[in-house]
Amino acid sequence: MQLTERHLAYWRALLKRTGLLLAIWFVVTFVVGYYAESLAFDFFGWPFAFWVGAQGALVVYVLIIGYYARTMNQLDREFGVAEAEED
């Protein structure tokens, strides 16, 4: 089966969004966590390194999931591949 230009456009948009979110995930998980200990200041009464590890990363992960779900639904509707909604 040969993919049409519309299929390729859909996959390009999908990969672009997924790649961006994976890059954000990588930065939050590895880069910020690695350098957070050297940032010696209090954030909401806790050391910043602790806050990033215990709360900050989890908040970003939830935001990534929400953004992905919302934008993928929009992309699916835009390209006509959305699932039928039940009432």
N, C-alpha and C positions, 0 to 999 in steps of 0.2 A: 504494500500500500504506500502510495506516495503522498506526502503531506502537502497540503495546499499552502499558499502564502498566508492565509488567515490562521491556519494551525501554527505555522512558524512564528507569526506575530504574537500569538497567545503564549507560546513557549518562551519566546524572548522576554515578554513582560513578566511571566512567572519566574524565570531564572533571575531576572534583574532584581525583583522584589525579594526573592529568597536569598540571593547573594548579599544584598544590603543588610537584611536582618541577621544573617549569619555573621557578617562582619561586626555588627553591633554586639551580638552575643559574644563573639571572641574578645572584643575590647573590654566588655564588662567583666567577663569571666577571668581572663588572664592578665590583661594589661592593667586595668584599674586595681584589681586585687593585688598584683605584684607591687605596684607603686603606692598603694594606700598606706602602708605602714610608715613610709617616709614622710607622709603628710601628717605631721603631728599637730592636729588641732581638734577641738571638740565640736561635734555636730549633734545638736539636740541633746547635749549633756553627756554624750558618749564619745570615746575616741573614734575618729573617722574610720580607721581601719576596721574596727569592730562593726561599725554601722554598715559599711560597704559589704562586709562578709555576711552579716546576719540579716540585714533588711534591704539594703540598696539593690543588690543584685536580684533578689526575688521580685522586687517591684518592677525592675526593668524587664525581667522575664515575662511577667504577667502582661505588661504593656506590649511586648513583642507579640505574644500570642493573640491578644485582642486586635492589634493592628493587622496581623496576618489574616485573621478570620474575616475582618471587615473588608480589607482590600481584595482578598481573594473572592469574596462574594460579589463585589463590584466588578472585578475582572471577569468572572464567570457570566454575569448578566450582560456585560459589554460585548462579549464574544458569543453569546447565545448558548452557553453550555451549562447554565445554572440548573440545579435540581428543581423539580416542580414543588411548589409550596403547598402544604396541606392546611386546610382551615380547621 
